[in-house]
Amino acid sequence: MGLKLSTIIAAVALAAASGWAAAQTVKIGIITTYSGPTAGQGDQLDKGFKLYLKLNGNKLPPGVKVEPIFRDDTGANPDAAKRIAQELIVRDKVQFLTGVVWTPNAAAIAPLTAEAKVPFVIANAAGWNIPRMSKYVARVSHTLPQSAYPLGKWAAKKFKRVYTVVSDFAPGQEAEDAFIKGFKESGGEIVGSARVPLATTDFIPYMQRVKDAKPDAIFAFNPGGKQATAQMKAYADLGLKKAGIKYIGTGDITADEELQNMGDAALGVITVHHYSAAGDRPANKAFVAAYKKEYGEKMNPGYMAAVAWDAMDLIFHCIREEKGKMDPDKTMEIIRNYKNPDSPRGPIQIDPETRDIVQNEYLREVRKVDGKLANVELEVIETQYKDPWKEFNKPK
Amino acid sequence: MTHAGGYIADARIRAAEWLPWVFAALCYFAAPSYLTLGSYILTMIIFALSLDLILGYGGIITLGHSAYFGTGAYVAGILALRLTGEPLLGLLAGTLGAGLLGLFTGLVILRTRGLALLMLTLAITSLCYEVANRATRLTGGADGLGGFSIRPILGLFSFDMFGKTAYLYCLVILFASWWLVRRLVYSPFGASLTGVRENNVRMHAIGAPVYQRRVVAYTISAALAGLAGALLTQTTQFVGLNVLGFELSGELIVMLVLGGVGRIYGAFVGPLVYLVAQDYLAKRFPEYWYFGIGAMLVLVVMFARGGILGIIDAGIARLRRGS
């Protein structure tokens, strides 16, 4: 009888314990792009997240579990993204939102996070003012002025006349504005600017216009992926390279996952960005090795995969700090003070004031390393650099 | 092509026709966490109804119906951003805007038939898409139009995060649209539309004003599509370029074919099945969900020419014969 009673007590205790453990499941809603012409970018985020979950998914306090919920937003499709975010919040009751390749999508989701008090860790979408839309938004990726503005200042030392070609949506316009500001402040001259529709893959007419204007260099921004390759091919096919027109831009135009498809046309292209798979930091070497082991020797992680890794690291840091009992305001407090000295892209931290990323920006050149194209980091052009655009546009 | 729909002398509402409304009301209580999806489905049903009116009853094949949906969505969005967030006014403006566009484009393109008409509808959608893409100041371009808020309906019911108000709002508007479409289809006007669809030459021969009938039907359909677009704008409080996209037109036809063309309730069943399946598959298999959708379509096209309702009809007919 005594035995029976103790068994019952044990069973009850076990049930209570497992019930308690089930209550400690932290749900992470991950929105990325799996279908449509821009699925390549979404795939980068997906690979970064899954790699982190596979290697570090168990580094949690006892009894705490993480449940990632992956959803497809089908591309730059703000109303679908907003609906999916709403479903993740209302139906799945997620404690974190992350992912999001596209700025329009993130801008549509941001107001929801304020209403629902769900911390939203942006892993790519770079439109500079998104974190201002809701105090539950933080970003681990980048803003375009962060790379385009220092590049503009640098370019003015090398070139006199530059033509800009950017994708026609908020990040493209921001890249254009920031580059031109940096370039002109240091005495450069802009000979022309073109904005390319976001969905285009035909860059020939735009590059022809650039060629006719005979600038010293062309500054470009596109959202990476297949478009980056298409623009690079148009640059080479029209003979801009032979005509001596240098190709420069933000790191999106030579994203590591696409770089091998671009061919030798990409050699000598100068970019400024926060991440290169060729970076020689030990943390990056370990990350690239893990990535290659998981996805194949020929695969290189692009900047989105590296950022997705960091986003997941930030989320896991919050879960560990709060021991799985997530409180949105406490989470945001932890996020605001997040520092990681050893990210694949070097030291990073979240700016407590703007909830945006602070990181090193590297000047890189595409060169051949062991017979393969690589974004070789030449120098750190800005150290622990905040988004300059928020400094120039202080909130009133 | 044969259609089950058409002119019926007895236009009284049969008992079975109340079923969708009972179902919709039950969903409100049974699935409170699915109301956002529910509102979207209801909106797409209105959109599918508008297509059914011209495709199913009028026999006008179009690949460009999103032009009117998108126009309604943008008109409602721009109105809410610039002037007033009054929802009913927004619906009215969206409906009128799309209706006007439908009238003017209809007057031109309905002079053609068949493939030429198909190409023209496609061209109109592409034009509207490019205009919205380029007129960044007005439409927000690829970044979309957001940052507006919709006032409470009639000053009483405000839109909430859980989509309760939005769901009921969509349901009421759908009911009104259904009533209108049903009246039209069962009227002499609907009979003449079916006549044009079945035998255009003969309708000419008996002196029916074929072109005028087609333009009127097209305008009404465009206005209804605009209403659906405006409703989407108000319930999501965001307008993206994709509301004018060709993909949406295609998706809409797929939904209607899935449900069954030319029978009003095909427009109810199609979007419901398609969007619920999409929601389920996209959640279960975020990487490969399009495969499931594709397989479903192949099966419907191979085995159920009349759509889901066609299968049900055939089943009932067989039961009757058997007993």
Chai-1 contact restraints between the chains, C-beta under 6 A:
chainA,res_idxA,chainB,res_idxB,connection_type,confidence,min_distance_angstrom,max_distance_angstrom,comment,restraint_id
A,Y34,B,P286,contact,1.0,0.0,6.0,A-B,restraint_1
A,Y34,B,E287,contact,1.0,0.0,6.0,A-B,restraint_2
A,S35,B,Y290,contact,1.0,0.0,6.0,A-B,restraint_3
A,F70,B,P286,contact,1.0,0.0,6.0,A-B,restraint_4
A,R71,B,P286,contact,1.0,0.0,6.0,A-B,restraint_5
A,D72,B,A282,contact,1.0,0.0,6.0,A-B,restraint_6
A,D72,B,P286,contact,1.0,0.0,6.0,A-B,restraint_7
A,N77,B,G240,contact,1.0,0.0,6.0,A-B,restraint_8
A,N77,B,N242,contact,1.0,0.0,6.0,A-B,restraint_9
A,P78,B,G144,contact,1.0,0.0,6.0,A-B,restraint_10
A,P78,B,F238,contact,1.0,0.0,6.0,A-B,restraint_11
A,P78,B,G240,contact,1.0,0.0,6.0,A-B,restraint_12
A,D79,B,T236,contact,1.0,0.0,6.0,A-B,restraint_13
A,D79,B,F238,contact,1.0,0.0,6.0,A-B,restraint_14
A,D79,B,G240,contact,1.0,0.0,6.0,A-B,restraint_15
A,K82,B,T236,contact,1.0,0.0,6.0,A-B,restraint_16
A,K82,B,F238,contact,1.0,0.0,6.0,A-B,restraint_17
A,R83,B,T36,contact,1.0,0.0,6.0,A-B,restraint_18
A,Q86,B,T36,contact,1.0,0.0,6.0,A-B,restraint_19
A,E87,B,T36,contact,1.0,0.0,6.0,A-B,restraint_20
A,V90,B,S33,contact,1.0,0.0,6.0,A-B,restraint_21
A,V90,B,F162,contact,1.0,0.0,6.0,A-B,restraint_22
A,R91,B,S33,contact,1.0,0.0,6.0,A-B,restraint_23
A,P104,B,D143,contact,1.0,0.0,6.0,A-B,restraint_24
A,P104,B,G144,contact,1.0,0.0,6.0,A-B,restraint_25
A,A108,B,G146,contact,1.0,0.0,6.0,A-B,restraint_26
A,A108,B,F238,contact,1.0,0.0,6.0,A-B,restraint_27
A,E115,B,M161,contact,1.0,0.0,6.0,A-B,restraint_28
A,F169,B,A142,contact,1.0,0.0,6.0,A-B,restraint_29
A,F169,B,D143,contact,1.0,0.0,6.0,A-B,restraint_30
A,A170,B,D143,contact,1.0,0.0,6.0,A-B,restraint_31
A,P197,B,N133,contact,1.0,0.0,6.0,A-B,restraint_32
A,L198,B,A142,contact,1.0,0.0,6.0,A-B,restraint_33
